[in-house]
Amino acid sequence: MRYLKIIFFVFLILNFYNVSFAEETYFIDMQKLLNQSKAGKEAKDFLKKKIITGDKQFKEEGELLKKEEIDLIAKKKTLSTDEYKKTLNQLREKNVKFQRKRANFTRIIATQRADARNRLMQALDPILTKYMSENNIQIIIYKKYVAMANSKLDLTDKVLGIFNKELKSLNLK
């Protein structure tokens, strides 16, 4: 009876030992998934265009403010002190409004970028869950946390293909 218990115990330990090493850990490159997917590229291009047009507008508006400042400095000797102070205060108010507008634009872009990333991640979650259940995968980790691994364990391209089929666009506006 004692030998039976020992054999059972050894068999149990060996069984768990084999099970724990039978499953492999896979990894995905999240940056690649987010940046190279169709929806991710579309969102990235949309935000890039918006930033470029906004920067162009702010650059033009900033140059106009500088020109007004230069004109005011040139007219300083011809204007009375009250008129100069009044014009200077108006120019300062314009500059403050410009700075607020610029900061607001930056905040909006950051919010849209974060929203687009969150929407991509939310769309990716059920795809990864389904892929894991279909392929009997227990764990997927981000590539940035992997020091070294066999490239056969990289699921990025497979998941990217599925992700592109499932999510065509984010429809950012």
C-alpha positions in Angstrom: 0.0 0.0 0.0 2.8 2.3 0.8 4.5 1.7 -2.6 1.2 2.5 -4.3 1.0 5.9 -2.6 4.6 6.7 -3.6 4.0 5.7 -7.2 0.8 7.7 -7.3 2.6 10.7 -5.8 5.5 10.5 -8.3 3.0 10.0 -11.2 1.1 13.1 -10.0 4.2 15.2 -9.8 5.4 14.1 -13.2 2.0 14.8 -14.7 2.0 18.4 -13.4 5.6 18.8 -14.5 4.7 17.8 -18.1 1.6 19.9 -18.2 3.3 23.0 -16.9 6.0 22.9 -19.7 3.7 21.6 -22.5 2.0 25.0 -22.9 4.0 27.7 -24.6 3.9 31.4 -24.0 3.3 33.5 -27.0 3.9 37.2 -27.6 2.6 40.1 -29.8 4.1 43.4 -30.8 1.4 45.8 -29.7 3.1 48.8 -31.4 3.1 47.0 -34.7 -0.6 46.0 -34.3 -1.7 49.5 -33.5 0.4 51.3 -36.0 0.2 48.9 -39.0 -3.4 47.9 -38.8 -5.7 49.6 -41.3 -7.7 51.4 -38.7 -4.5 52.4 -36.8 -2.9 53.8 -39.9 -6.1 55.7 -40.8 -6.3 57.2 -37.3 -2.5 58.0 -37.4 -2.8 59.7 -40.8 -6.0 61.6 -39.7 -4.3 63.0 -36.6 -1.1 63.8 -38.5 -3.0 65.8 -41.1 -4.9 67.6 -38.3 -1.7 68.5 -36.5 0.0 69.7 -39.7 -3.0 72.0 -40.6 -3.3 73.2 -37.0 0.4 74.0 -36.8 0.3 75.9 -40.1 -2.6 78.0 -38.9 -0.9 78.7 -35.6 2.3 79.6 -37.3 0.5 82.1 -39.5 -1.4 83.6 -36.6 1.8 83.8 -34.6 3.6 85.6 -37.4 0.7 88.1 -37.6 1.0 88.8 -33.8 4.7 89.3 -34.2 4.1 91.7 -37.0 1.6 93.6 -34.9 4.2 93.8 -32.1 6.9 95.1 -34.4 4.5 97.7 -35.8 3.5 98.8 -32.3 7.1 99.2 -31.3 7.8 101.2 -34.4 4.8 103.5 -33.6 5.7 103.9 -30.0 7.2 107.3 -30.4 4.3 108.6 -32.5 1.5 107.4 -30.2 0.5 109.0 -26.9 1.3 106.9 -23.8 -2.5 106.1 -23.2 -2.9 104.9 -26.8 0.2 102.9 -26.6 -0.8 101.2 -23.4 -4.3 100.5 -24.8 -2.9 99.0 -27.9 -0.3 97.1 -26.0 -3.0 95.6 -23.7 -5.1 94.6 -26.8 -2.0 92.9 -28.2 -1.4 91.1 -24.9 -5.0 89.9 -24.9 -4.7 88.6 -28.4 -1.5 86.8 -27.4 -3.2 85.2 -24.4 -6.1 84.1 -26.5 -3.7 82.7 -29.1 -1.8 80.7 -26.4 -5.0 79.3 -25.0 -6.2 78.3 -28.4 -3.0 76.6 -29.1 -3.0 74.8 -25.7 -6.6 73.7 -26.3 -5.7 72.4 -29.7 -2.9 70.3 -28.2 -5.2 69.0 -25.5 -7.8 68.0 -28.1 -5.2 66.2 -30.2 -3.9 64.3 -27.1 -7.5 63.4 -26.2 -8.3 62.1 -29.7 -5.0 60.1 -29.8 -5.8 58.5 -26.5 -9.4 57.8 -27.6 -8.2 56.2 -30.8 -5.8 54.0 -28.9 -8.5 53.0 -26.5 -10.9 52.1 -29.2 -8.2 50.1 -31.0 -7.4 48.2 -27.8 -11.1 47.6 -27.1 -11.6 46.2 -30.6 -8.4 44.0 -30.3 -9.4 42.5 -26.9 -12.2 40.2 -28.2 -10.1 39.2 -31.2 -7.3 38.1 -29.0 -9.7 36.3 -26.7 -11.2 34.4 -29.5 -7.8 33.6 -31.0 -6.6 32.3 -27.7 -9.6 30.1 -27.2 -9.5 28.7 -30.8 -5.8 27.9 -30.6 -5.8 26.7 -26.9 -3.3 29.4 -25.9 -3.0 30.2 -22.2 -1.0 33.4 -22.2 0.0 36.2 -24.6 2.4 38.9 -23.4 3.7 42.1 -25.0 6.9 41.9 -27.0 8.4 44.8 -25.1 8.5 42.6 -22.0 10.3 39.7 -23.7 14.1 39.6 -23.5 14.6 36.8 -26.0 12.2 34.4 -27.7 11.9 32.2 -30.8 10.2 34.0 -33.6 7.8 31.1 -34.0 6.1 32.3 -30.8 5.4 35.7 -32.3 1.6 36.0 -33.1 1.7 39.6 -34.3 1.3 39.0 -38.1 -1.5 36.4 -37.6 -3.4 38.7 -35.2 -2.8 41.7 -37.5 -4.4 39.8 -40.4 -7.5 39.0 -38.3 -7.6 42.5 -36.9 -7.6 44.1 -40.4 -10.5 41.9 -41.4 -12.5 42.6 -38.3 -11.9 46.4 -38.0 -11.7 48.4 -41.1 -11.9 51.9 -39.7 -12.3 54.0 -36.5 -14.2 56.8 -38.3 -12.5 59.6 -36.5 -13.8 63.1 -37.2 
